[in-house]
Amino acid sequence: MSADLTALDDLLDRMLGCILLSDLAALSPLAAEAETLLARVTTPADIVAVHRLRAKAEHNARCLAATARGLRAAQRRLAEIRALREGRTRLVTYDGQGRRAETALSPASLTRRI
């Protein structure tokens, strides 16, 4: 495997580490580094290495998409909690089987439940 492909392989591993740690701010400089490395790779001779790199990149993309879904879910949950504080009186929860349940709450009991 060429030095550029090896560097790209290592970079994809570092990117995955950032994704798994939710260190999204660290991804931007790594993305720029990836673009630089990809620009230097013209016609790779090691097609097996290229397929492995593609698989790693696709795995990273799936992990990043899962992170984004988790962040959106957290944002929705925080919005629900804020709405409760502003006077809504129902808290939506889910049990272990994913069944939805609504609980009537007073704003004073919110701090005890959360």
Buried (B, 14 or more C-beta within 10 A) or exposed (E): BEEBBEBBBEBBEBBBEBBEEEEEEBBEEBEEBBEEBEEEBEEBEEEEBBEBBEEBBEEBEEBBEEBEEEEEEEEEEEEBBEEBEEEEBEBEEEEEEEEEEEEEBEEEBBEEEE
